Amino acid sequence: MKSVTKHITLNVPRRRAFINITPEVEDIVHESGIKEGLCLVNAKHI
């Protein structure tokens, strides 16, 4: 089984913000070469 771990760090201008990270996640999945499975996105320290 193949797995990939990447970290995305975001700096937001306000205390709360909605940020679409879909393009970044899609790029990571595409670069991994994994064709099917699950993608876990975990928001730490929120």
N, CA, C and O atoms as CSV, one atom per row, in Angstrom:
chain,resi,resn,atom,element,x,y,z
A,1,MET,N,N,0.845,-1.177,0.000
A,1,MET,CA,C,0.000,0.000,0.000
A,1,MET,C,C,0.889,1.238,0.000
A,1,MET,O,O,1.841,1.320,0.777
A,2,LYS,N,N,0.589,2.183,-0.851
A,2,LYS,CA,C,1.353,3.419,-0.968
A,2,LYS,C,C,0.667,4.512,-0.159
A,2,LYS,O,O,-0.560,4.606,-0.141
A,3,SER,N,N,1.461,5.330,0.505
A,3,SER,CA,C,0.900,6.476,1.232
A,3,SER,C,C,1.817,7.680,1.077
A,3,SER,O,O,3.013,7.540,0.819
A,4,VAL,N,N,1.240,8.857,1.237
A,4,VAL,CA,C,1.976,10.115,1.101
A,4,VAL,C,C,1.549,11.038,2.227
A,4,VAL,O,O,0.369,11.098,2.570
A,5,THR,N,N,2.503,11.757,2.802
A,5,THR,CA,C,2.203,12.759,3.827
A,5,THR,C,C,2.799,14.085,3.392
A,5,THR,O,O,3.988,14.170,3.086
A,6,LYS,N,N,1.983,15.105,3.366
A,6,LYS,CA,C,2.435,16.468,3.040
A,6,LYS,C,C,1.804,17.420,4.039
A,6,LYS,O,O,0.723,17.153,4.564
A,7,HIS,N,N,2.473,18.523,4.299
A,7,HIS,CA,C,1.968,19.548,5.205
A,7,HIS,C,C,1.765,20.838,4.423
A,7,HIS,O,O,2.631,21.254,3.653
A,8,ILE,N,N,0.615,21.463,4.628
A,8,ILE,CA,C,0.322,22.766,4.026
A,8,ILE,C,C,0.215,23.758,5.181
A,8,ILE,O,O,-0.585,23.560,6.095
A,9,THR,N,N,1.006,24.812,5.149
A,9,THR,CA,C,0.959,25.833,6.188
A,9,THR,C,C,0.286,27.075,5.622
A,9,THR,O,O,0.646,27.558,4.548
A,10,LEU,N,N,-0.693,27.585,6.359
A,10,LEU,CA,C,-1.439,28.763,5.916
A,10,LEU,C,C,-1.315,29.873,6.950
A,10,LEU,O,O,-1.430,29.626,8.150
A,11,ASN,N,N,-1.086,31.069,6.493
A,11,ASN,CA,C,-1.127,32.255,7.345
A,11,ASN,C,C,-2.324,33.083,6.894
A,11,ASN,O,O,-2.403,33.513,5.744
A,12,VAL,N,N,-3.247,33.296,7.818
A,12,VAL,CA,C,-4.471,34.011,7.474
A,12,VAL,C,C,-4.438,35.423,8.046
A,12,VAL,O,O,-3.853,35.648,9.105
A,13,PRO,N,N,-5.060,36.374,7.356
A,13,PRO,CA,C,-4.992,37.770,7.790
A,13,PRO,C,C,-5.840,38.090,9.023
A,13,PRO,O,O,-5.583,39.072,9.721
A,14,ARG,N,N,-6.844,37.264,9.285
A,14,ARG,CA,C,-7.712,37.498,10.440
A,14,ARG,C,C,-7.733,36.272,11.327
A,14,ARG,O,O,-7.142,35.243,11.000
A,15,ARG,N,N,-8.407,36.387,12.432
A,15,ARG,CA,C,-8.509,35.262,13.355
A,15,ARG,C,C,-9.289,34.094,12.746
A,15,ARG,O,O,-8.957,32.934,12.987
A,16,ARG,N,N,-10.318,34.396,11.964
A,16,ARG,CA,C,-11.122,33.378,11.304
A,16,ARG,C,C,-11.153,33.648,9.810
A,16,ARG,O,O,-11.209,34.796,9.371
A,17,ALA,N,N,-11.115,32.570,9.039
A,17,ALA,CA,C,-11.193,32.721,7.585
A,17,ALA,C,C,-11.557,31.386,6.961
A,17,ALA,O,O,-11.203,30.328,7.481
A,18,PHE,N,N,-12.264,31.441,5.847
A,18,PHE,CA,C,-12.530,30.264,5.042
A,18,PHE,C,C,-11.553,30.297,3.876
A,18,PHE,O,O,-11.516,31.263,3.114
A,19,ILE,N,N,-10.767,29.244,3.741
A,19,ILE,CA,C,-9.772,29.181,2.679
A,19,ILE,C,C,-9.961,27.868,1.920
A,19,ILE,O,O,-9.967,26.791,2.516
A,20,ASN,N,N,-10.111,27.968,0.617
A,20,ASN,CA,C,-10.286,26.787,-0.222
A,20,ASN,C,C,-8.913,26.186,-0.521
A,20,ASN,O,O,-8.116,26.785,-1.243
A,21,ILE,N,N,-8.637,25.006,0.032
A,21,ILE,CA,C,-7.344,24.349,-0.195
A,21,ILE,C,C,-7.464,23.205,-1.206
A,21,ILE,O,O,-6.534,22.416,-1.369
A,22,THR,N,N,-8.607,23.121,-1.878
A,22,THR,CA,C,-8.836,22.037,-2.840
A,22,THR,C,C,-7.744,21.964,-3.913
A,22,THR,O,O,-7.253,20.867,-4.178
A,23,PRO,N,N,-7.338,23.079,-4.547
A,23,PRO,CA,C,-6.288,22.977,-5.573
A,23,PRO,C,C,-4.975,22.404,-5.031
A,23,PRO,O,O,-4.319,21.614,-5.710
A,24,GLU,N,N,-4.591,22.795,-3.820
A,24,GLU,CA,C,-3.357,22.285,-3.231
A,24,GLU,C,C,-3.456,20.785,-2.975
A,24,GLU,O,O,-2.513,20.039,-3.237
A,25,VAL,N,N,-4.608,20.350,-2.458
A,25,VAL,CA,C,-4.806,18.921,-2.185
A,25,VAL,C,C,-4.824,18.132,-3.489
A,25,VAL,O,O,-4.233,17.055,-3.568
A,26,GLU,N,N,-5.494,18.656,-4.509
A,26,GLU,CA,C,-5.512,17.981,-5.813
A,26,GLU,C,C,-4.103,17.827,-6.379
A,26,GLU,O,O,-3.765,16.775,-6.922
A,27,ASP,N,N,-3.280,18.867,-6.257
A,27,ASP,CA,C,-1.900,18.800,-6.754
A,27,ASP,C,C,-1.103,17.720,-6.025
A,27,ASP,O,O,-0.353,16.972,-6.653
A,28,ILE,N,N,-1.260,17.638,-4.715
A,28,ILE,CA,C,-0.535,16.635,-3.928
A,28,ILE,C,C,-0.958,15.226,-4.333
A,28,ILE,O,O,-0.116,14.341,-4.489
A,29,VAL,N,N,-2.267,15.019,-4.502
A,29,VAL,CA,C,-2.757,13.702,-4.909
A,29,VAL,C,C,-2.245,13.353,-6.300
A,29,VAL,O,O,-1.817,12.223,-6.537
A,30,HIS,N,N,-2.283,14.303,-7.213
A,30,HIS,CA,C,-1.802,14.065,-8.579
A,30,HIS,C,C,-0.308,13.719,-8.578
A,30,HIS,O,O,0.105,12.772,-9.247
A,31,GLU,N,N,0.500,14.472,-7.839
A,31,GLU,CA,C,1.944,14.237,-7.770
A,31,GLU,C,C,2.276,12.883,-7.158
A,31,GLU,O,O,3.305,12.290,-7.481
A,32,SER,N,N,1.402,12.387,-6.266
A,32,SER,CA,C,1.670,11.121,-5.587
A,32,SER,C,C,1.577,9.929,-6.528
A,32,SER,O,O,2.208,8.898,-6.291
A,33,GLY,N,N,0.789,10.064,-7.599
A,33,GLY,CA,C,0.617,8.958,-8.525
A,33,GLY,C,C,-0.405,7.935,-8.051
A,33,GLY,O,O,-0.622,6.928,-8.724
A,34,ILE,N,N,-1.027,8.169,-6.926
A,34,ILE,CA,C,-2.035,7.259,-6.402
A,34,ILE,C,C,-3.320,7.457,-7.194
A,34,ILE,O,O,-3.789,8.584,-7.356
A,35,LYS,N,N,-3.886,6.365,-7.684
A,35,LYS,CA,C,-5.055,6.440,-8.565
A,35,LYS,C,C,-6.380,6.294,-7.822
A,35,LYS,O,O,-7.382,6.866,-8.250
A,36,GLU,N,N,-6.410,5.548,-6.727
A,36,GLU,CA,C,-7.664,5.391,-5.990
A,36,GLU,C,C,-7.361,5.173,-4.516
A,36,GLU,O,O,-6.287,4.698,-4.149
A,37,GLY,N,N,-8.322,5.527,-3.684
A,37,GLY,CA,C,-8.163,5.374,-2.248
A,37,GLY,C,C,-8.828,6.532,-1.514
A,37,GLY,O,O,-9.731,7.183,-2.040
A,38,LEU,N,N,-8.378,6.771,-0.315
A,38,LEU,CA,C,-8.925,7.827,0.525
A,38,LEU,C,C,-7.905,8.931,0.706
A,38,LEU,O,O,-6.697,8.695,0.677
A,39,CYS,N,N,-8.409,10.139,0.893
A,39,CYS,CA,C,-7.543,11.279,1.160
A,39,CYS,C,C,-7.990,11.891,2.489
A,39,CYS,O,O,-9.105,12.399,2.605
A,40,LEU,N,N,-7.126,11.838,3.467
A,40,LEU,CA,C,-7.432,12.398,4.786
A,40,LEU,C,C,-6.777,13.772,4.888
A,40,LEU,O,O,-5.566,13.910,4.714
A,41,VAL,N,N,-7.593,14.784,5.172
A,41,VAL,CA,C,-7.096,16.141,5.392
A,41,VAL,C,C,-7.414,16.482,6.829
A,41,VAL,O,O,-8.580,16.518,7.221
A,42,ASN,N,N,-6.382,16.734,7.620
A,42,ASN,CA,C,-6.522,16.978,9.040
A,42,ASN,C,C,-6.085,18.402,9.373
A,42,ASN,O,O,-4.948,18.781,9.091
A,43,ALA,N,N,-6.968,19.186,9.964
A,43,ALA,CA,C,-6.641,20.558,10.364
A,43,ALA,C,C,-6.118,20.543,11.796
A,43,ALA,O,O,-6.875,20.316,12.740
A,44,LYS,N,N,-4.841,20.783,11.945
A,44,LYS,CA,C,-4.226,20.776,13.271
A,44,LYS,C,C,-4.189,22.174,13.864
A,44,LYS,O,O,-4.117,23.166,13.138
A,45,HIS,N,N,-4.239,22.245,15.164
A,45,HIS,CA,C,-4.079,23.494,15.929
A,45,HIS,C,C,-5.106,24.562,15.557
A,45,HIS,O,O,-4.775,25.743,15.449
A,46,ILE,N,N,-6.346,24.138,15.364
A,46,ILE,CA,C,-7.363,25.141,15.068
A,46,ILE,C,C,-8.195,25.399,16.310
A,46,ILE,O,O,-9.115,26.216,16.277
